[in-house]
Amino acid sequence: MVTTRLPSAGFSITIRIAVTADASSIGRLTTCVGEAGAIVTALDVVDSNPTQVLVDLTCDTADSGHADQVVKQLEEQDGVDVRKVSDRTFLLHLGGKIEVSSKVALRNRDELSRAYTPGVARVCMAIAENPADARRLTIKRNTVAVVSDGSAVLGLGNIGPAAAMPVMEGKAALFKRFGGVDAWPVVLDTQDTDEIVRIVKAIAPAYGGINLEDIAAPRCFEIEARLREQLDIPVFHDDQHGTAICVLAALTNALRVVGKRLQDVRVVVSGAGAAGTAIMKLLLRQGVGDIIAYDRKGALHRGMPDLTPNWQWLAEHTNKANFVGDLPGAIEGADVFIGVSAPNLLTGADIAKMADRSIVFALANPDPEVDPREARQHAAVVATGRSDQPNQINNVLAFPGVFRGMLDVSAEEFTEEMALAAARAIADVVGEDKINPTVIVPSVFDPKVTPAVAAAIRAVVRGGHAPHNPAAVPEAELDAAPEETF
């Protein structure tokens, strides 16, 4: 079996197998799976008798085709009867990944009369008299809508709202797990900009924030801009701003590793869609030396015909030397490459032509713009979007803490200052004493990340200064949310 991908839990399968009851039968199974290029992660005996053993063998494979090949090779073994194959990822999604649960007990008439009629009427009237109280007396205080039209899902493209649901459910689960935020998928069976704006505006009273997700560019820019103008709650497009925050955080620490300053480096960004545009705008806001934006039409430059308004803005604010050419030419001599585009655009030989102590962020998923193993032969720091590689740049580092902070202080908008503060907070969680070429961002499971980002956001909203080193902030402040009483 030949595969270019490494086995991962995303393609984990459990195979129920009956084998002859001899001393070496189970060993032959694990050997066969290993020779097929998969990784055995568990083996459980389900049942047995004097002549036969029934086992569940769980292994990680590289993709669906690889999983089929592993099963086929097992079936070809003497004395092996494959009874059933279960895809563990599909099993995890059966019935969806989130649910609603009540925060209050309803055990008797007393509790029912306060949670519902007649007591609830008093709360309704209080909100009618003072609509701002909805943020305190309803789920609006801690609830976010994850809104998508399914037009730009992960690396899958325009697959529509129903097919996008598993991603939106996953996003909601991450909000809860990492930020304590209640989030709910709102998938829309329309890709009309005006209709999406109308629908989101109409449902906004129930939510404390809107997280736009997987909406294709350039429509996503207009949708976000119009909703920001019309709503009094934060509107955050994670594909743009979450990615930009995490990239700036990672780049901050990568530059510390290589001993360069942001204002001195030249950056090439492959992909001028939602994520790439937001990354470049945040880098420009932070004072980057120069950027070349590259997309399907080539390096964006002044005088380039038939540009969208967004690309025209980039052409006017980047590429100081007005470079015209292909991507390998653009990265020659560059200090930093950031890819949010497509797989296999560059080779190790291309990375070798970058500046000394170069930085490569190849973030296309699941297959990056350049093989990270080749890139590491020439670049000082390499990051990807993959969980099976060092330096995974993952938006879960940003969005739970950003919304946790905004909800805590009833923020009415998301701002660029918040993005910069969040990026600093994420970078500083690592700590300058722990940074090295393989550790430029904290783990997504580091419990300090969300509180640090939330504290930074609260400081910006309150008009103060975000803590430069979140690790030095008292834990009580990191976890603090406004206390309210009646």
RAWO-V663459 format. One record per pair of residues at least 24 apart in sequence whose C-alpha atoms are under 7 Angstrom apart, sorted by the first residue. I is the first residue (numbers start at 1). J is the second residue. D is the distance in whole Angstrom. If there is no record, write none. Layout:
# RAWO-V663459
<<I | J | D> <I | J | D>>
This chain:
# RAWO-V663459
<<1 | 36 | 6> <1 | 37 | 7> <5 | 62 | 6> <6 | 62 | 5> <7 | 38 | 6> <7 | 39 | 7> <7 | 60 | 5> <7 | 61 | 4> <7 | 62 | 4> <8 | 60 | 5> <8 | 61 | 6> <8 | 62 | 6> <9 | 60 | 5> <10 | 89 | 6> <11 | 60 | 6> <11 | 61 | 5> <11 | 62 | 6> <11 | 63 | 6> <11 | 64 | 7> <11 | 89 | 7> <12 | 59 | 6> <12 | 60 | 4> <12 | 61 | 6> <12 | 87 | 6> <12 | 88 | 6> <12 | 89 | 7> <13 | 58 | 6> <13 | 59 | 6> <13 | 60 | 7> <13 | 85 | 7> <13 | 86 | 6> <13 | 87 | 5> <13 | 88 | 5> <14 | 56 | 6> <14 | 57 | 5> <14 | 58 | 4> <14 | 59 | 7> <14 | 85 | 6> <14 | 86 | 5> <14 | 87 | 7> <14 | 88 | 7> <15 | 56 | 6> <15 | 57 | 5> <15 | 58 | 6> <15 | 84 | 6> <15 | 85 | 5> <15 | 86 | 6> <16 | 55 | 6> <16 | 56 | 4> <16 | 57 | 6> <16 | 82 | 6> <16 | 83 | 5> <16 | 84 | 5> <16 | 85 | 6> <17 | 54 | 6> <17 | 55 | 5> <17 | 56 | 6> <17 | 80 | 7> <17 | 81 | 6> <17 | 82 | 5> <17 | 83 | 6> <18 | 52 | 7> <18 | 53 | 6> <18 | 54 | 4> <18 | 55 | 6> <18 | 80 | 6> <18 | 81 | 5> <18 | 82 | 6> <19 | 52 | 6> <19 | 53 | 5> <19 | 54 | 7> <19 | 79 | 6> <19 | 80 | 5> <19 | 81 | 6> <20 | 51 | 6> <20 | 52 | 5> <20 | 53 | 6> <20 | 79 | 6> <21 | 50 | 7> <21 | 51 | 5> <21 | 52 | 5> <21 | 53 | 6> <32 | 74 | 7> <33 | 70 | 6> <36 | 70 | 6> <97 | 169 | 6> <97 | 170 | 7> <98 | 169 | 6> <98 | 173 | 6> <140 | 206 | 5> <140 | 207 | 4> <140 | 208 | 5> <141 | 208 | 6> <141 | 407 | 6> <142 | 181 | 6> <142 | 182 | 6> <142 | 208 | 6> <142 | 407 | 6> <143 | 181 | 6> <143 | 182 | 5> <143 | 183 | 5> <143 | 207 | 5> <143 | 208 | 6> <143 | 209 | 7> <144 | 182 | 6> <144 | 183 | 5> <144 | 184 | 7> <144 | 207 | 5> <144 | 208 | 6> <144 | 209 | 5> <144 | 210 | 6> <144 | 211 | 7> <145 | 183 | 6> <145 | 184 | 5> <145 | 185 | 6> <145 | 186 | 6> <145 | 207 | 6> <145 | 209 | 7> <145 | 210 | 5> <145 | 211 | 6> <146 | 183 | 7> <146 | 184 | 6> <146 | 185 | 5> <146 | 186 | 6> <146 | 210 | 6> <146 | 211 | 5> <146 | 212 | 6> <146 | 213 | 7> <147 | 185 | 6> <147 | 186 | 5> <147 | 187 | 6> <147 | 211 | 6> <147 | 212 | 5> <147 | 213 | 6> <148 | 186 | 7> <148 | 187 | 5> <148 | 188 | 6> <148 | 212 | 6> <148 | 213 | 5> <148 | 214 | 6> <148 | 215 | 6> <149 | 187 | 6> <149 | 188 | 5> <149 | 189 | 6> <149 | 190 | 6> <149 | 191 | 6> <149 | 215 | 6> <150 | 214 | 6> <150 | 215 | 6> <151 | 214 | 6> <151 | 215 | 5> <151 | 216 | 5> <152 | 214 | 5> <152 | 215 | 5> <152 | 216 | 5> <153 | 214 | 5> <155 | 365 | 7> <161 | 187 | 5> <161 | 188 | 6> <161 | 189 | 6> <175 | 400 | 5> <178 | 400 | 6> <178 | 450 | 7> <179 | 400 | 5> <179 | 401 | 6> <179 | 404 | 6> <179 | 450 | 6> <181 | 404 | 7> <193 | 219 | 7> <193 | 223 | 6> <197 | 223 | 6> <197 | 227 | 6> <201 | 231 | 7> <208 | 233 | 6> <208 | 407 | 7> <209 | 233 | 5> <209 | 234 | 5> <209 | 235 | 6> <210 | 234 | 6> <210 | 235 | 5> <210 | 236 | 6> <211 | 235 | 6> <211 | 236 | 5> <211 | 237 | 6> <211 | 238 | 7> <212 | 236 | 6> <212 | 237 | 4> <212 | 238 | 6> <213 | 237 | 6> <213 | 238 | 6> <213 | 239 | 6> <214 | 239 | 7> <217 | 273 | 6> <217 | 274 | 6> <232 | 412 | 5> <232 | 413 | 7> <233 | 411 | 7> <233 | 412 | 4> <233 | 413 | 6> <234 | 411 | 7> <234 | 412 | 5> <234 | 413 | 4> <234 | 414 | 5> <235 | 413 | 6> <235 | 414 | 6> <236 | 414 | 7> <239 | 274 | 6> <239 | 275 | 5> <240 | 274 | 5> <240 | 275 | 4> <240 | 278 | 5> <241 | 278 | 6> <242 | 395 | 5> <242 | 398 | 6> <242 | 399 | 6> <243 | 275 | 6> <243 | 395 | 6> <244 | 275 | 7> <244 | 278 | 6> <244 | 279 | 4> <244 | 282 | 7> <245 | 398 | 7> <245 | 419 | 6> <245 | 420 | 7> <245 | 422 | 7> <245 | 423 | 5> <246 | 393 | 6> <246 | 394 | 7> <246 | 395 | 6> <246 | 397 | 7> <246 | 398 | 6> <246 | 423 | 6> <247 | 393 | 7> <248 | 423 | 6> <249 | 423 | 5> <249 | 424 | 6> <249 | 426 | 6> <249 | 427 | 5> <250 | 427 | 6> <250 | 440 | 6> <250 | 441 | 6> <252 | 427 | 7> <253 | 427 | 6> <253 | 435 | 7> <253 | 440 | 5> <254 | 381 | 7> <254 | 440 | 6> <257 | 435 | 7> <257 | 436 | 6> <257 | 437 | 6> <258 | 357 | 6> <262 | 287 | 7> <262 | 288 | 5> <262 | 289 | 6> <263 | 287 | 6> <263 | 288 | 4> <263 | 289 | 4> <264 | 289 | 5> <265 | 289 | 5> <265 | 290 | 7> <265 | 335 | 6> <266 | 290 | 5> <266 | 291 | 6> <266 | 334 | 5> <266 | 335 | 5> <266 | 336 | 6> <267 | 291 | 5> <267 | 292 | 6> <267 | 334 | 6> <267 | 335 | 6> <267 | 336 | 5> <267 | 337 | 6> <268 | 292 | 5> <268 | 293 | 6> <268 | 330 | 7> <268 | 331 | 6> <268 | 334 | 7> <268 | 336 | 6> <268 | 337 | 5> <268 | 338 | 6> <269 | 293 | 5> <269 | 294 | 6> <269 | 337 | 6> <269 | 338 | 5> <269 | 339 | 6> <270 | 294 | 5> <270 | 295 | 6> <270 | 338 | 6> <270 | 339 | 5> <270 | 340 | 6> <270 | 341 | 6> <271 | 295 | 5> <271 | 339 | 6> <271 | 340 | 5> <271 | 341 | 5> <275 | 340 | 7> <276 | 340 | 6> <290 | 318 | 6> <290 | 319 | 6> <290 | 320 | 7> <291 | 318 | 5> <291 | 319 | 6> <292 | 318 | 6> <292 | 319 | 5> <294 | 327 | 7> <298 | 325 | 6> <298 | 326 | 6> <299 | 323 | 7> <299 | 324 | 6> <299 | 325 | 6> <299 | 326 | 7> <335 | 359 | 6> <336 | 360 | 6> <337 | 361 | 6> <338 | 362 | 6> <339 | 363 | 5> <339 | 364 | 6> <339 | 369 | 6> <340 | 364 | 5> <342 | 368 | 7> <342 | 369 | 6> <343 | 367 | 5> <343 | 368 | 5> <343 | 369 | 4> <343 | 370 | 7> <344 | 368 | 6> <344 | 369 | 4> <344 | 370 | 5> <345 | 369 | 5> <345 | 370 | 6> <346 | 370 | 5> <348 | 374 | 5> <348 | 375 | 5> <351 | 375 | 6> <351 | 378 | 6> <351 | 379 | 7> <352 | 378 | 5> <380 | 437 | 7> <381 | 437 | 5> <390 | 438 | 6> <391 | 438 | 6> <391 | 439 | 6> <391 | 440 | 6> <391 | 441 | 6> <396 | 444 | 7> <397 | 444 | 6> <397 | 449 | 7> <400 | 450 | 6> <401 | 450 | 4> <401 | 451 | 6> <401 | 453 | 5> <401 | 454 | 5> <402 | 453 | 6> <402 | 454 | 6> <402 | 457 | 6> <404 | 454 | 6> <405 | 454 | 4> <405 | 455 | 6> <405 | 457 | 5> <405 | 458 | 5> <406 | 457 | 6> <406 | 458 | 7> <408 | 481 | 5> <408 | 482 | 6> <409 | 458 | 6> <409 | 482 | 7> <411 | 461 | 7> <418 | 457 | 6> <418 | 460 | 6> <421 | 456 | 6> <421 | 457 | 7> <421 | 466 | 6> <422 | 453 | 5> <422 | 456 | 6> <422 | 457 | 7> <424 | 468 | 7> <425 | 452 | 6> <425 | 453 | 6> <425 | 456 | 7> <425 | 468 | 7> <425 | 469 | 7> <425 | 470 | 6> <426 | 453 | 7> <428 | 469 | 6> <428 | 470 | 7> <429 | 470 | 6> <429 | 471 | 6> <451 | 478 | 5> <451 | 479 | 6> <452 | 478 | 6>>
